[in-house]
Amino acid sequence: MRTVVAVAISLLAACTTAPVAPPPAALFHDSRFTPPSERISVAEVFAMNDAMRRYVREQLDVRRATKGARQALVDAVLHGDLRLEYDSTHTRTAAQAFEARAGNCLSLVILTGALAKELGIRVEYNQAAIPDLWSRSGNVYFLNGHVNVTLGKRSFEARTAYDSAELMTIDFLPPAELRGLRVEPLEESTIIAMYMNNRAAEALIRERIDDAYWWARSAMYESPRFMAAYNTLGVIYMRRGEPGDAERVFRRVLAVEPRNTRAWANLALALSRQGRDAEARSAERQLARLEGEAPFASFHRGLAAMEAGEFGAARTLFARELDRDPDYHEFHFWMALAELRLGNVERARTELALAQQNSTTRRDHDLYGAKLQRLSLPPR
């Protein structure tokens, strides 16, 4: 049985508020990795290009005369001619998101922040507390978080006292998901570290281990508080077959965040890879106390049941995962296959439609749409 190496990489995970020292140099092994294939630049994350400045000058500057700068930006981002689309394929800089008119929530927040600063609007960033949302790509698992951006009045406007009515938050989640959402403020350096950590995770998916190392390293130096980047570095060492180095990184995370379940899960695997089974079981027990059943456990058992031809059991297991995360497209897709194998064509069609509706990339949306169309065709 092949063991999954990358147990968990956190995307947009929260940062701790406790003071954290710069990352120890002993955690890094630069000589083992070839130079990155692309430039890694902090300045490029929020950088404005000529097309963006021209848009601000020719579009937003005109509208702010009647609406005000902040409302002009909000209208453009959420309802106007930017026509931004959610796309989780990869994380973009502000300029890349502007050109593509698309991005994940982090990319769209970075784009909004860049335009706001060009307009002279005060910008604040927030980490939104949402239930754990898990996704996977191959054998790499992701814990997905969420950020949004709050805009104040223009920086030169006089204010006599703090007034929450002066603030306006832009969020790229549907309004129904925003009710009661608790947020914590983030520094811009943490947003940049999140961007770099996402790029590291995306490089891992494409088996570009050297690039992943340099992205994660840069994220750690940009925001030493951001423990998700440390966790990613540990996963990179695991993928390189260096569990001892990975262990040291995961223990560093746990020294700062002792309840970090992703670090406990990865530490257990690193210990197991070193043949330290008793210590690994101890780490697994600690993880179980903190977390309970691991995400995707029922999904994996469901896949095994499908392979064994036990389609009723598979349906039950996929339903369990859907109870945990009803909006994850892959669960709906496999539920559709289970229903189809059980002869429930209408239920399969419904699940495929939900998979398409909840997909986060154009590729998945089109793939599910094609399968749905084939399923809707009359039999020959």
N, C-alpha and C positions, 0 to 999 in steps of 0.2 A: 504494500500500500504506500503510495507516494505521499509524503508529508508536505503540507503547504508551508512554504518558507516565510512569506510575508503575511504575518497574521493581521497586522493592522497598520494603516497609515491614516493619520487624521488630516482631513481637509478642512481648513477654516476652523480649527479647534480653538477653544478658549485659551487665553493666556492668564497666568496667575498674577495676582497683585502683589505678592511678596517680593522683596528685593532678590534679584538673582545675579550672581557674579557672571562675568563674561565666560564663554565656554572654555573649559580647560584645553590647552594646546595638546595634551596627551590623548584627547579623543580623536584627533585627526591624523591621517596617514596620507598626506598629499602625494608622496613619491609612488604610491601604489596605483595611482589613477592618472590616465593620460589627460592632457589639458582639455577643457570643454570645447565642444564643436561649434559653439556660438558664444558671443559676448554676453557676459552676465553684468548688467549695469543697473544700479539702484535708480539712477537718474531717468532711465528710459521708462520706468513703470508708469509714472504720471506725466511724462513729457508730452507737450503739445506740438503738433506739426503744423505746416502751413495750411493744410486743408481744414484743420480744426479751428485755427485762428480766423480763417476766412469765414467759416460757418458762424462763429461768435460775432464777427463784425457785421456780416451781411444779414444774418437771421436774428440772433438773440438780441443784439444791440438795438435793432429796430423795434422789436416787440417790447423791450423793457421800458420804452418811453410811455407805454400805456398800461402795462401789466406790472412793471417792476421786474428787476433782474431775476429774483428768485422764482417768481411765478412763471416767467418766460422759460426758465430752465426746466422747471417741473413739467410744464406742458409739453416741452420738446421731448423730454426723456420718457414720460409715461404715455402721452397721447398724441404727440405731434409728428413732425416729418422725419424724425430720426428713425421711427418705426423699429425700435430695438426688439430683437428676438432672443429668447433664452436658448442657449446652446452650451451644453456641458462637455463638448468634445475636448476642448483644451482651454487653458487660462490665458487670456490676452492682456496686453498692456492697454493703456487708454487709447493710444493711436490705433492699435490693431482692432480693438472693439469698435472704434468709430468707423474705420474702413469697412469692417465686416457687418456693421450694424447688428452685432450679436455678441453674446458672451454668457458665461455663467454669472451667478450673483456677484462674485468677487470682481470679475472683469467689469460688469456694469456699474458697480459702486466706484471702482477706480476711474472709469470714464466720467461718471457724474462728478466726482471730486475734482478731476482735472478741469472740466468745463467751469465748475463753480469757482475755482480759484482764479481762473482767467477772467471771470466776471467780477472778482473782488468780493465774493460771498464767503462768509465764514463756514467752515466745513468741520463736522464731527463724524467720527466713525463708530459703529456699534457692533458688538457681538450679540446676536440674538439667540436666546435660549430656546431651542426647539428639541423635541424628542429625538433620540439617536436615530439617524437614518443611515443605513448601511447599503453599500453597493460593492460590486466586485468587477474586476477586469482580469480575466485569466485566473491566476492564483494569487492576485494581489487584492486585498480587501481595504475598503475605504470607509471611514466614519466621516460623514458629511455634515458640516456645520453651515452657519448662515451669517451673513453680515448685511448691514444696511447703512445708509448715510443720512445725516441730519444737516439741514442747511439753515443758517441764521440769516440775519439781515446783512446788507453790504457792510464791509469792514469799516468804512469811514463814517457810517451813520451813528449819530449820538445815541447813547442809551443811558438812562439814569439808574436803572436797576435791572436785575435779571428778571426776565419775563418769559415763561415757557411758551406763550403765544407767539413769540418772535421766532420760534423754531418750527421747522417743517421737515418731517422724515420721509424719505423716498425709500420704498421697499419694493423688491421685485417678486415677492410672494403674492399669491392671490389674497384679496382682502379677508376672506374667511379664515385664512391661516394666521392672520395677524392679531386676532382678538386675544387680549391678555398676554401678548408676547413680552417677555422680560428681556431687557437689553443691558449690556454693560459697555462702557466706553472703551475704545481702543485708540492707541496712538497710531499715527500714520506709519511709523516704523514697523509696527506689528502688521499692518495691512500689507506693507512691502514684503515682510517675512512670509506672510501667508501666500502671497503671489509666488515667491520663490519656492516655498514648500510644495505648492501645487505643481509647479514646473518639475520639481524633483520627482514627485509621484508619477507624473505623466511620462517622464523619461524612463522610469522603471517599467511602466507598462510596455514601452517599446524596446525594452531590453538594452537601453542606453545607460548602463550602470555608471560609467565614468561621468557622463553629464549629470546624472542624478546626484552623485556625490558633491559636485561643485555647487549645484543649486541648493542642496540641503546645507552645506557648509556656509554659503553666503547668507541663507536665512537665519542661521544660528548667530552669526556675527551681527546681522542687522537688528535682531531683537532677541537678546539672550533670555528674555522671559518666556519666549514662545516654545514650549516644550514639544509641540508636535514636530518641529524640525529635528529635534534630537532623536525622537522616535523614528523618524524617516531615515536618519543616518544609521541607526542601529539596524533597520531593515536592509539597508544597502550592504552593510557588512555581512549580514546573514546571506544575502544573495551572492556575495563573493566567497562564501564558505569560510568566514572568519567569525565564528560564534563567540570567541573570547572577547574580541573587540566590541561585538554587538552587546554582549552582557554588560560591559563597562558603561556603554552609553545608556542602556535601559536602567541601570542602577542609578545613574546620574538623574534621569527623569524622576525616578521614585524618591530620590532624596529631596526633591523639590515638591513633587506631587505624589504623596504616598498612596493616594486612592486612584491613581491613573490606571484604569483597567487595561488599556491597550499596552502600556508598558509591562504590566504583570503578565499578560498573555504572551508577549514577545520574549520576555525574560524566561518564562517557562520553556519556550521552544529553544532558546539559546542554551539553556542549561542541559536540556535533553540532548541537543546536538553534541555536547561535550561529554556525554556519557554520565552526567551527574543526575541520575534519575530520581534519587530521593529528594534532592533540592528542587528538581523540576516539579515533582508532585506537590511539594510544599507550596511552590508558587501557584500551581493550579488550584490548590485549595483556597489560597488567599483570593485568587481571581473569582472563584465560585462564590465566596462569601460576599464579594463586592458586587458581582454582576448577575449571578444565576446562570441560566442556560445561554450559551454563546449564540450570537446572531448567526443565521444561516445554518444552524445545526439541523433543523427540520428540513430545510431546503436540500441539504446534502443527502439526508436519508430519503427524501422524496425522489431525488435523481437515481439513487440506488434502487429504489422500488420500481421506477420506470424501466430501468435496465433489466430487472428481474421479471417484468411483465405483471407486476402487482399494481395495477393502475388505480384500484380503489384506495389502497393504502397510500399511494403517491398523492392522490387528491386530498386525503385527510392531512397529510404532512404539508402540502403546499398551502392549504387553507390555514394551517397554524401560522405559517410565515405571513400570510396576508392579514391575519388578525394583528400581528406585530407591526407590519408596515403595509397598509392597504394601497399605497400609491406606487409601489415599486414595480416597474413594468415587467421585469424578468419573471417575477412570481406569477403574474397574470398569464404570461406566455406559456409557462410550464403547466399551469392549471388548465389552460386551453388544450394543450396536448393530452393531458390526462383525461379530460372530459371527452375529447375526440376518440381516444382509445376505448373509452367506455360506451361509445355510441351516442353521446349527448351532443349532437351537432350544434343545436341552438345555444347551449351553455358555452361550448367552445367558441362560438362566434362572439358571444358577449365578452368572454375573457380576452379574446384577441383585440376586440375594440377597446377594452380598458388598457391593454398593453400599449396600443398605439396612442391612446389619449395621454398616458402618463410617461411616454418616452421622452428623453431629454436631448436627443440628437436627431438631426434630420435623417441620418442613416437608419437608425432604429425605427423612426416613424414610418419611413418608406418601406422598410422590410416588413413590419407588421401589417402595413396597409396592403402589401402585395399578397401576404398570406391570407389576410381577411378576404381579399377579392377572390382568391382561388377557392376559399371555403364557401363563398357565396354563390359560386357558379353552379348552375343546375347539373346534375349527373348526366354523363353521356349515355 
